[in-house]
Amino acid sequence: MAVLHGVSLSVQPDELVTLIGPNGAGKTTVLKAIVGLVRPARGTVTFGGASLVGRDPADVVARGVALVPQGRMVFQSLTVRENLRLGAYRAEPGAAGPRLETVLAAFPALRDRLGQLGGTLSGGQQQMLAIARALMSNPALLLLDEPSTGLAPTIVESIFRTLGDLHRQGTMILLVEQNAHIALELASRAYVLEQGSIVAEGPAATLRQDARVMAAYLG
C-alpha cells in the first residue's frame, strides 16, 4: 500500500523547511525515502544534482545528508564520545577531532559527559547527542524527525535555538515536527502533509496565519 501520493518538496541551500501534519500522515516515510531507508515506487529524490534513489544509506550520508531519527536511537551501552565518533565513521583521517570540537561547541552540555554512557543521559541530553552524532558527518542537509517528542518545554526551546544557530551557520534543515507552533516560528518555509499528500505549502509566516492550519495545528 502506498503511503505517499505525489509528494513534492524542496529545501534550498539557505533554508530551514518544516513538514508538519498529524500522526500517520507519512512524514517519517518522507525522510526515510530521502536517506534510502525506503525506496520510492516512483518519482525521484535528488540532492546536489544527483539521484539518491536506490543508493545505500551510507552512500547518502557520504553525499552530505544526515538523519536524526525519531526516538533518538543513541547507543545506550556506548559512551557519549563513542556515539559521536560513530557519527564520523566516514570522515577523512584527522577530521573527526576538529569536528568533535565544533559539535561540542554547539552542544556544550555534552562536553562534561563524554565518558558517560548514552543510556544514562536524560531525554533532552539524548536528543542533543542524537543531533550531535548526525552533525559529526558534517552534513550539508540535516533531517530531523520529531526532535521535541517527550521533552520538557525548556529543553525543546534550547534545542530549537541550536537548530536555528546551525541553520544560520549554513546547514540546510528539513524538520519533521508535530509541535507546529515552534516549527513554524523557526522555519522559513513549510509544508503540511495529510494522508500522504501535501495539502498546503508556503512561507512559514503565511501558514501561521492560515485559518485551516491554525484550526488544525495551532489551536
Secondary structure, DSSP 8 states (H G I E B T S, - for coil): --S-SS------TT-EEEEE--TTSSHHHHHHHHHTSS--SSS--EETTEE-TT--HHHHHHTTEEEE-TT----TTSBHHHHHHHHTTTS-TT-HHHHHHHHHHH-GGGGGGTTSBGGGS-HHHHHHHHHHHHHTT--SEEEEE-TTTT--HHHHHHHHHHHHHHHHTT-EEEEE-S-HHHHHHH-SEEEEEETTEEEEEEEHHHHHT-HHHHHHH--
